[in-house]
Amino acid sequence: MTCVLPLEEVTDSPAGVLNAIASPVFIVDHDARIVYANAEASQMVRANETLGQRAGDALKCEHAAGSAGGCGTSPNCGQCKLRRSVAEAARGVQSKDRLHRTTWVRCGKAFQVTLLISASPISWKGEKRVLVFLKDITELTALREIVPICMCCRKVRDDESYWKSVEEYFHERMNVDFSHGVCPSCHERMMAELVPPASPRD
């Protein structure tokens, strides 16, 4: 049975409600400049250092990093679904669940991220703003990739061309651990190897 507490027992402010959401939530202006980041979003970016920055700069988008003017000034920014969602919401149109693949650069290393983005127009502290929800589905989409596997030893090749056990590969990429068992056909084969056949009676 689910227990739902009255809103006033959970929080007494809009920011408190947003902090209760277990996905990154940003409030931005029409140019995707961050004016608020909830607790989950603050784990993606240093919120106290990124307020006022455009989203692509705060998230370390490779196109923003590679352009002198930052987020919104790269030739690739016209294809950015985050900026497109923000622009639509700033015009009063709610956008839902756009799939966006991008590359972020952290500590000098580039890695691909797949996001579901939705944006809604809101009023925040008396100003027209945009509420942006981000859902990182990188791990889910990784399951749909074709994974190279050795036909002999069954090791899996990762993105950096290292060969790893299936267990290690899934643990590192998706935090999935395996338990081991024996399927019926292997059990039968193993038992046949362990127990010699009975000799025929004379």
Buried (B, 14 or more C-beta within 10 A) or exposed (E): EEEEEEEEEEBEEEBEBBBEEEEBBBBBBBEBBBBBBBBBBBEBBEBEEBBEBBBBBBBBBBBBBEBEEBBBEBEBBEEBBBBBBBBBBBEEEBBEEBEBEBEBBEEEEEEEBBBBBBBBBBEBEEEEBBBBBBEBEBEEBBEEEEEEBEEEEEBBBBEEEEBBEEEBBBBEBEEEEEEEEEEEEEEEEEEEEEEEEEEEEE
